[in-house]
Amino acid sequence: QTFFFVIRDTNPQTLFLFFPETTTMSSDFALVSEALIEDRIGVKKFRSQKTGLSVVFVGVPGPAVNGYFCLATETDCDDGLPHTLEHLIFLGSDDYPFKGVLDSLANRCLAIGTNAWTATDHTCYTINCAGYEGFLNILPVYIDHILWATLTDDGFYTEVHHINEEGKDAGVVYCEMEGRENNMISRMYRRLHQLLFPDPSCYNKETGGICLNLRSLKVDKVRKYHEDYYKAPNLTLVITGQVPEDKVLEKLEEVQAKILRKAEERPQLLDFSRRWQTPIPEFSASVTSTIEFPADDEDTGSVIVGWRTCSASDYDTIAALVVLREYLSDSVISPLQQEFVNIAEPLCSSLQFGDFSYSTIGIYLMFQAVPTAMLEKIEQ
């Protein structure tokens, strides 16, 4: 069985209890909303009345404490600004201007290191600790790296892009994107995004960056992006596990104090407008696109079929789509499996559904290892 549980304080449901901006155990934070999952896991969202910083507590049972520190990140170009920032955040901050401080502290706090990911519409930094004590120790240090990263010239050249002693393009971010930019899956996904979410929507941009743009990207542009997006009102801390809420909010007081000190000189630090509000153009007609890519095997290819469906707040339609996908493809006796895979001359080796969980949901069906001669027949 597949279950979806979506928390959106902007779209009230019967499951939610909403509260006025009342003061909690911390004078800065107010309880915004509260929910109960499966009658046993409590979810509470707090927001700072002074800085706009949000904290979500999810009372998952067990000793592990996980932190997911998320920011909405939108870009209108293929420079890879969200991705480059994700890498540069770990190279040092105002109070801890050295690379490796976070990982060293994580080991002392019984944590499994630190990590992060860049998605199309957000960037998330993670930490996994055994017990809440270590989590409380690393929390302000981690946030210091996120909000007050050093973003030095040397760090940018080393981590993002430079020319090495052999005259070749190098850099951690550059090599990562070079390794996947032209493979089949990346090229198909990118083209599908361009078709499902055409300009001026930013959902079709390559947030990891394309190599051509990374070669010309400058650190000043990354700094400007950090200044625009890495602000307290755009930061939500999602904390799962058995953590005393009052201790976390108390620990965040020092974080709040630094934000307010800096905001006295730069008031724009507390000013942030909601992102991802650009309307997505309507479709005028169905589109078929052919993509060529370098490969050792020319005997097979893949086909991907995409649809733009409903709003992310249309829960009934989303649930119906999940059931439909399961029915059509989940087992060997499913209709699509019987029609394309489990036949005398298979049209593909496997097929699967996937989705893009944005403000407007996109879904796709991928046929893999399709004989080249059969590519057009799949469409038919």
KAMOVEN-V725049 format. One record per residue. SS is DSSP state (a for helix, b for strand, c for the rest). PHI is phi in degrees with one decimal (NA if undefined). NEAR is the number of other ideal C-beta (glycine too) atoms within 10 Angstrom. Layout:
BEGIN
[[SS:PHI:NEAR] [SS:PHI:NEAR]]
END
This chain:
BEGIN
[[c:NA:3] [c:-119.3:9] [c:-121.6:8] [c:-116.9:9] [c:-132.4:11] [c:-115.5:11] [c:-104.8:16] [c:-139.9:12] [c:-74.3:15] [c:-92.0:7] [c:-134.9:13] [c:-58.1:11] [c:-124.7:11] [c:-63.9:5] [c:-73.5:12] [c:-94.5:16] [b:-115.5:12] [b:-105.3:10] [c:-125.0:13] [c:-69.3:7] [c:-72.7:9] [c:-95.7:8] [b:-77.9:11] [c:-106.7:15] [c:-62.9:13] [c:-107.8:20] [c:-66.3:12] [c:-90.3:19] [b:-106.8:27] [b:-119.8:17] [b:-76.2:19] [b:-95.1:18] [b:-154.9:19] [b:-147.7:17] [b:-144.8:17] [b:-128.9:13] [b:-99.4:15] [c:52.5:7] [c:62.6:5] [c:-146.0:9] [b:-108.2:14] [b:-83.2:12] [b:-127.0:20] [b:-131.5:18] [b:-118.0:22] [b:-116.0:25] [b:-135.3:20] [b:-70.2:23] [c:-77.2:14] [c:-98.9:15] [c:-115.3:23] [c:86.1:17] [c:-62.9:25] [b:-110.4:20] [b:-132.9:21] [b:-118.1:20] [b:-103.1:22] [b:-121.6:19] [c:-79.4:17] [c:-71.1:18] [c:-68.4:9] [c:118.3:8] [c:-79.6:11] [b:-74.3:16] [b:-121.8:24] [b:-117.1:18] [b:-118.1:24] [b:-125.6:18] [b:-104.8:22] [b:-111.4:18] [b:-132.5:20] [b:-73.3:15] [c:-127.6:26] [c:-124.1:20] [c:-138.4:18] [c:-103.2:12] [c:-143.2:15] [c:-103.3:18] [c:-77.3:23] [c:76.7:29] [a:-59.7:26] [a:-61.7:24] [a:-71.3:24] [a:-63.3:30] [a:-64.3:24] [a:-54.6:22] [a:-74.1:21] [a:-72.1:24] [a:-57.5:25] [a:-83.3:22] [a:-92.1:22] [c:135.9:22] [b:-139.3:22] [c:-52.6:13] [c:-85.9:12] [c:-135.7:18] [c:-81.5:13] [c:-137.9:11] [c:-70.0:15] [c:93.4:11] [a:-61.6:18] [a:-61.6:24] [a:-67.5:12] [a:-64.7:12] [a:-68.1:18] [a:-60.1:22] [a:-62.2:11] [a:-75.3:10] [c:-100.1:19] [c:56.9:17] [b:-113.2:25] [b:-89.1:14] [b:61.9:11] [b:-125.5:19] [b:-153.8:13] [b:-162.4:18] [b:-142.9:12] [b:-114.3:19] [c:-101.5:13] [c:-63.2:22] [c:-116.1:17] [b:-159.5:18] [b:-124.5:22] [b:-131.9:18] [b:-109.8:23] [b:-125.2:18] [b:-151.0:25] [b:-125.9:19] [b:-121.7:24] [b:-95.1:15] [c:97.6:16] [a:-84.2:19] [a:-61.8:13] [a:-64.6:19] [a:-60.6:26] [a:-63.4:19] [a:-70.5:17] [a:-86.6:20] [a:-54.8:24] [a:-66.4:15] [a:-68.6:17] [a:-64.0:26] [a:-64.5:24] [a:-61.0:20] [a:-65.6:23] [a:-70.3:20] [a:-84.8:23] [c:-127.9:20] [b:-64.5:22] [c:-72.0:17] [c:51.2:21] [c:-79.7:15] [a:-61.2:10] [a:-63.3:11] [a:-62.9:18] [a:-64.1:23] [a:-62.3:14] [a:-72.3:17] [a:-85.5:19] [c:-98.8:24] [c:-158.4:24] [b:-158.3:14] [b:-101.1:12] [c:-82.3:9] [c:-66.7:6] [c:-95.3:6] [c:77.7:7] [c:-106.9:8] [b:-66.2:14] [b:-147.6:17] [c:122.9:22] [a:-60.8:13] [a:-64.9:22] [a:-60.9:21] [a:-66.4:12] [a:-62.3:16] [a:-73.3:21] [a:-62.6:15] [a:-72.1:10] [a:-127.2:11] [c:-59.9:17] [c:-107.6:13] [c:-79.0:12] [a:-59.2:16] [a:-61.2:13] [a:-62.5:17] [a:-66.7:16] [a:-68.4:20] [a:-63.3:18] [a:-65.4:17] [a:-65.8:17] [a:-63.6:20] [a:-62.2:20] [a:-63.4:16] [a:-81.9:17] [a:-76.1:23] [c:-128.8:22] [c:-68.1:16] [c:-55.2:13] [c:-88.2:11] [c:-61.2:20] [a:-92.5:19] [a:-66.1:22] [a:-90.7:19] [c:-84.4:24] [c:-86.6:20] [c:-69.4:24] [c:-77.9:20] [c:96.6:28] [c:-98.6:19] [a:-58.6:17] [a:-56.7:10] [a:-74.9:16] [a:-63.3:24] [a:-66.8:13] [a:-107.9:9] [c:-67.0:20] [c:-113.2:12] [a:-64.8:17] [a:-62.7:11] [a:-68.8:14] [a:-66.7:22] [a:-61.5:15] [a:-65.2:12] [a:-64.6:19] [a:-61.9:20] [a:-63.6:13] [a:-79.7:15] [a:-113.2:20] [c:-88.9:19] [c:-124.7:21] [a:-56.6:23] [a:-64.6:18] [a:-102.7:20] [b:-108.3:24] [b:-121.2:18] [b:-98.2:22] [b:-100.6:19] [b:-120.4:22] [b:-111.8:19] [c:122.6:21] [c:-87.7:14] [c:-122.5:23] [c:-64.9:12] [a:-61.3:18] [a:-64.4:12] [a:-69.3:14] [a:-66.0:22] [a:-64.6:20] [a:-67.3:14] [a:-64.8:16] [a:-76.4:24] [a:-61.2:14] [a:-68.3:13] [a:-65.6:22] [a:-60.6:19] [a:-61.1:13] [a:-67.2:18] [a:-60.0:24] [a:-68.1:16] [a:-62.0:9] [a:-69.2:16] [a:-69.8:17] [a:-64.1:8] [a:-89.8:7] [c:-130.6:10] [a:-58.5:9] [a:-64.7:10] [a:-63.9:20] [a:-102.8:18] [c:-109.4:11] [c:-148.6:16] [c:-98.3:7] [c:-60.0:9] [c:-95.3:16] [c:59.8:15] [c:-108.9:8] [c:-70.4:14] [c:-63.3:8] [c:-91.8:19] [c:-58.5:11] [c:-74.5:7] [c:-73.7:12] [c:-101.0:7] [c:-168.7:4] [c:-69.5:8] [c:-130.4:12] [c:-115.6:8] [c:-132.7:10] [c:-109.7:8] [c:-120.0:13] [c:-100.9:8] [c:-148.7:13] [c:-71.2:8] [c:-157.2:12] [c:-75.8:4] [c:-106.3:8] [c:-100.6:7] [c:-84.4:10] [b:-133.5:16] [b:-147.1:23] [b:-136.2:19] [b:-128.3:20] [b:-129.1:19] [b:-116.4:16] [b:-122.0:22] [b:-135.5:14] [b:-98.4:16] [b:-111.5:18] [b:-117.2:15] [b:-69.3:13] [c:-65.5:15] [c:-94.8:13] [c:-89.1:15] [a:-65.9:16] [a:-64.9:8] [a:-66.8:13] [a:-61.1:19] [a:-62.2:13] [a:-64.2:13] [a:-64.9:18] [a:-63.0:16] [a:-62.6:10] [a:-62.5:12] [a:-62.8:19] [a:-62.7:14] [a:-62.6:12] [a:-74.8:15] [a:-142.0:18] [c:-72.5:14] [c:-132.3:9] [c:-67.5:8] [c:-98.2:8] [c:-68.1:17] [a:-55.0:10] [a:-67.8:19] [a:-63.6:17] [a:-68.7:12] [a:-83.8:12] [a:-114.5:21] [c:-107.9:17] [c:-87.0:12] [c:-132.9:10] [c:-58.4:4] [c:-121.2:6] [c:-58.8:14] [c:-86.7:18] [c:-162.4:21] [c:-84.1:14] [b:-161.5:13] [b:-146.4:24] [b:-157.0:13] [b:-91.8:18] [b:-148.2:13] [b:-147.8:16] [b:-115.0:20] [c:-90.1:15] [c:-109.3:20] [c:-61.8:14] [b:-113.7:18] [b:-76.3:18] [b:-112.0:20] [b:-126.0:21] [b:-146.2:17] [b:-124.9:17] [b:-110.3:20] [b:-104.6:23] [b:-109.2:16] [b:54.2:15] [b:-86.4:23] [b:-54.5:16] [a:-51.9:11] [a:-67.4:9] [a:-101.9:18] [a:-57.4:17] [a:-71.9:12] [a:-68.5:12] [a:-58.5:18] [a:-62.1:9] [c:-64.5:5]]
END
